[in-house]
Amino acid sequence: MIRNSQFIKRSIGGKDVIIAVGEASRAFNGMIAVNATGAFIWDHLEKEMTMAELVAAMVEHYDVDAATAEQNAAAFVAQLRGVGAIVG
C-alpha cells in the first residue's frame, strides 16, 4: 500500500490534517485530523509498504507490541482507504 499523491498532510493551527487536492477533492472535500501515530503512519506510506512492514516500523519506533500496532494501523489504514487516500 502507498498513499495517494492527491492527498497531502498539512499543519493547521498546530494540528496535522490530511486533505485531498486536485481531482480527489471532488470526491472527498473534508479533512482527517491525525495524531502523532497517524502522522507517523502517513509519513511511512510515502513509499510502498506492506502492513507487516508498517507494523514493524511502529514496533521499532513506539513502545508497543505487534498486536496493538497492527490493530491501530489497520484501523487508520481502513479509514484512509475509505476516502481514497491509500492505494494498493
N, C-alpha and C positions, 0 to 999 in steps of 0.2 A: 504494500500500500504506500501511497505517497500523497502529499497534499495537492489539491487542485491549484494551479497557478493563478486562478481567478479569485482566490481568497487570500487575504492578507491579514497579518496581525498588526495592530496599532495600539498605541497607548493613548487613552483619552482620560484626562483627569487623574492620571496616576494608575489607572486600571487598564489591563490588557484586554482587548476585544478582537475577535475575528470577524471580518466583514467581507462581503462579496464585492467584486469590482467587475467592470466590463459586462459582458453578456450574462454572467452568473447573477448579477444584481437584479436582473429581471425576474428570476425565479426565487431568489432569496434576498429580500431587502432589509433584513434585520441585522442583528449582531449577536455574537455569542461571547459573553463575558467569560474569561478564563482566569483561573488562579495560577499559582506558580507551577503546579504539576501539569495543568493544561497547557501552559506556555512551553514547558519542557517537552511535552509530547509533540506539540505543534512544531517546535523548532527541530526536533529529531526527524520529523516526517518531511523535511526538505529533500531528503534523499529516500529512495525506495527502501522500505524496511518490512520485515515480517513482524507479526505480533510477538513472536518469540524474541526477536532482536530488540524490539521496543521494551519488552518486559525486562530483558537482561540489562538494558541501559538504565531502566528505572531502579532495579535492584542495586546496581552499582552506585548510582547517584544518591538514592534515598535509603534511609534505614527502614526497609520494608521487605517482607518475604515475597516470594514469586507469586504465590496465590493472590495476595492482596494487590500486588502491582498489576497482575493480569486482569483482575476484576475491575479495578479502576480504569485501566487503559481501555479495556473492551467497552465499558460504558461510555467513555468520552469519544472513542472512535466511532461507536454506533451513532452518537449524536452528530458528529461531523459528517459521517456518511449520509445521514438522513437529510442534510441540507446540500449535499453535493460537494462538501469541502475536502473530502478524501476520495481518491480514485484507486482502483486496484484492490 
